[in-house]
């Protein structure tokens, strides 16, 4: 699922693209790089993620409204990758709150989803399912029905009721 995003990002990594595209590219590049770092234990993925965090740090002073939730989500993924689980939870929750306060519904959904995946990996099925369900509802509310259906398929494997019957 991350491979297509990474291929697109790699294509534009060295180009002089427009600032708004570059901001989003760096954001998703960081998210996917941290996921790859956790899956592969390849240091170069962590480095790309950390470069994204550093890049985003510069933009908070320009517009907390637009950039805070994204920066917090990158910090959550970085903390998770570095094994700093308490910090990761704090950053996920702060990112969700910021996205909600600033009315970025799609980014609130993404933060809930990544938080749910984090909790899943940590073995907290009940709490993970709760966060994934919130992400699912936000994706539906936003109109991303395909994404909501994709997440719903994954959630069946995380549902605590399902896991108890295995």
VOVO-418861 format. One record per residue (C-alpha): residue in three letters; x, y, z. Coordinates in nm, 3 decimals, decimal comma, padded with zeros to 5 digits. Layout:
! VOVO-418861
PT residu      px      py      pz
PT    ALA       X       Y       Z
...
***
This chain:
! VOVO-418861
PT residu      px      py      pz
PT    UNK  00,000  00,000  00,000
PT    UNK  00,291  00,239  00,068
PT    UNK  00,492  00,138 -00,240
PT    UNK  00,299  00,349 -00,499
PT    UNK  00,323  00,659 -00,276
PT    UNK  00,694  00,606 -00,228
PT    UNK  00,755  00,565 -00,602
PT    UNK  00,575  00,891 -00,676
PT    UNK  00,763  01,066 -00,399
PT    UNK  01,101  00,938 -00,519
PT    UNK  01,029  01,074 -00,866
PT    UNK  00,987  01,427 -00,731
PT    UNK  01,236  01,416 -00,443
PT    UNK  01,506  01,612 -00,628
PT    UNK  01,282  01,835 -00,841
PT    UNK  01,207  02,202 -00,786
PT    UNK  00,835  02,156 -00,737
PT    UNK  00,583  02,414 -00,621
PT    UNK  00,583  02,475 -00,247
PT    UNK  00,232  02,336 -00,176
PT    UNK  00,310  02,014 -00,363
PT    UNK  00,648  01,992 -00,188
PT    UNK  00,483  02,030  00,154
PT    UNK  00,244  01,744  00,089
PT    UNK  00,513  01,531 -00,074
PT    UNK  00,734  01,573  00,232
PT    UNK  00,446  01,491  00,464
PT    UNK  00,348  01,166  00,291
PT    UNK  00,711  01,084  00,224
PT    UNK  00,774  01,102  00,599
PT    UNK  00,471  00,890  00,687
PT    UNK  00,558  00,618  00,436
PT    UNK  00,930  00,627  00,516
PT    UNK  00,870  00,568  00,885
PT    UNK  00,638  00,277  00,800
PT    UNK  00,904  00,125  00,574
PT    UNK  01,169  00,181  00,843
PT    UNK  00,961 -00,020  01,092
PT    UNK  00,893 -00,297  00,839
PT    UNK  01,246 -00,329  00,700
PT    UNK  01,483 -00,193  00,970
PT    UNK  01,665 -00,003  00,692
PT    UNK  01,821  00,313  00,833
PT    UNK  01,784  00,515  00,513
PT    UNK  01,405  00,505  00,552
PT    UNK  01,434  00,645  00,903
PT    UNK  01,663  00,918  00,774
PT    UNK  01,410  01,023  00,506
PT    UNK  01,139  01,035  00,773
PT    UNK  01,356  01,243  01,004
PT    UNK  01,433  01,483  00,719
PT    UNK  01,058  01,525  00,670
PT    UNK  01,012  01,604  01,040
PT    UNK  01,291  01,865  01,024
PT    UNK  01,143  02,015  00,707
PT    UNK  00,797  02,046  00,866
PT    UNK  00,935  02,199  01,185
PT    UNK  01,012  02,512  00,984
PT    UNK  00,649  02,563  00,883
PT    UNK  00,480  02,564  01,224
PT    UNK  00,581  02,927  01,279
PT    UNK  00,419  03,027  00,948
PT    UNK  00,079  02,875  01,015
PT    UNK  00,002  02,661  01,317
PT    UNK -00,353  02,628  01,183
PT    UNK -00,244  02,458  00,860
PT    UNK  00,065  02,266  00,967
PT    UNK  00,046  02,167  01,335
PT    UNK -00,153  01,844  01,299
PT    UNK  00,070  01,718  01,019
PT    UNK  00,386  01,793  01,213
PT    UNK  00,246  01,619  01,522
PT    UNK  00,153  01,313  01,315
PT    UNK  00,506  01,296  01,173
PT    UNK  00,641  01,321  01,528
PT    UNK  00,409  01,037  01,634
PT    UNK  00,538  00,816  01,354
PT    UNK  00,897  00,909  01,435
PT    UNK  00,849  00,829  01,804
PT    UNK  00,683  00,499  01,716
PT    UNK  00,971  00,410  01,483
PT    UNK  01,224  00,497  01,755
PT    UNK  01,044  00,281  02,015
PT    UNK  00,927  00,582  02,218
PT    UNK  00,575  00,451  02,260
PT    UNK  00,447  00,685  02,532
PT    UNK  00,560  00,985  02,328
PT    UNK  00,405  00,835  02,015
PT    UNK  00,066  00,805  02,185
PT    UNK  00,087  01,162  02,307
PT    UNK  00,169  01,287  01,954
PT    UNK -00,108  01,079  01,790
PT    UNK -00,365  01,217  02,032
PT    UNK -00,237  01,574  01,986
PT    UNK -00,247  01,537  01,607
PT    UNK -00,607  01,413  01,619
PT    UNK -00,709  01,703  01,842
PT    UNK -00,531  01,959  01,623
PT    UNK -00,684  01,822  01,303
PT    UNK -01,030  01,832  01,463
PT    UNK -00,986  02,187  01,597
PT    UNK -00,858  02,310  01,262
PT    UNK -01,128  02,120  01,069
PT    UNK -00,901  01,895  00,862
PT    UNK -01,139  01,599  00,865
PT    UNK -00,935  01,389  00,623
PT    UNK -00,619  01,437  00,831
PT    UNK -00,811  01,361  01,150
PT    UNK -00,915  01,034  00,985
PT    UNK -00,555  00,959  00,886
PT    UNK -00,433  01,032  01,240
PT    UNK -00,699  00,801  01,388
PT    UNK -00,602  00,532  01,137
PT    UNK -00,229  00,550  01,206
PT    UNK -00,294  00,563  01,580
PT    UNK -00,510  00,252  01,544
PT    UNK -00,236  00,074  01,349
PT    UNK  00,016  00,170  01,617
PT    UNK -00,211  00,028  01,889
PT    UNK -00,266 -00,287  01,681
PT    UNK  00,108 -00,343  01,658
PT    UNK  00,132 -00,287  02,034
PT    UNK -00,126 -00,562  02,095
PT    UNK -00,403 -00,331  02,220
PT    UNK -00,687 -00,468  02,006
PT    UNK -00,977 -00,302  02,191
PT    UNK -00,827  00,046  02,180
PT    UNK -00,697 -00,010  01,825
PT    UNK -01,041 -00,106  01,699
PT    UNK -01,190  00,202  01,866
PT    UNK -00,943  00,433  01,687
PT    UNK -00,983  00,254  01,353
PT    UNK -01,360  00,279  01,386
PT    UNK -01,329  00,655  01,442
PT    UNK -01,108  00,676  01,131
PT    UNK -01,366  00,475  00,936
PT    UNK -01,646  00,711  01,043
PT    UNK -01,438  01,020  00,953
PT    UNK -01,356  00,880  00,608
PT    UNK -01,728  00,820  00,549
PT    UNK -01,816  01,168  00,675
PT    UNK -01,552  01,316  00,443
PT    UNK -01,688  01,115  00,148
PT    UNK -01,388  00,884  00,100
PT    UNK -01,606  00,576  00,069
PT    UNK -01,342  00,364 -00,105
PT    UNK -01,092  00,435  00,172
PT    UNK -01,360  00,364  00,433
PT    UNK -01,436  00,027  00,269
PT    UNK -01,065 -00,059  00,255
PT    UNK -01,024  00,024  00,623
PT    UNK -01,341 -00,169  00,710
PT    UNK -01,195 -00,484  00,553
PT    UNK -00,886 -00,449  00,770
PT    UNK -01,092 -00,376  01,082
PT    UNK -01,259 -00,717  01,065
PT    UNK -00,923 -00,868  01,156
PT    UNK -00,879 -00,630  01,449
PT    UNK -01,232 -00,650  01,591
PT    UNK -01,195 -00,777  01,949
PT    UNK -01,514 -00,985  01,908
PT    UNK -01,355 -01,161  01,610
PT    UNK -01,026 -01,216  01,792
PT    UNK -01,203 -01,370  02,095
PT    UNK -01,366 -01,633  01,869
PT    UNK -01,040 -01,748  01,711
***
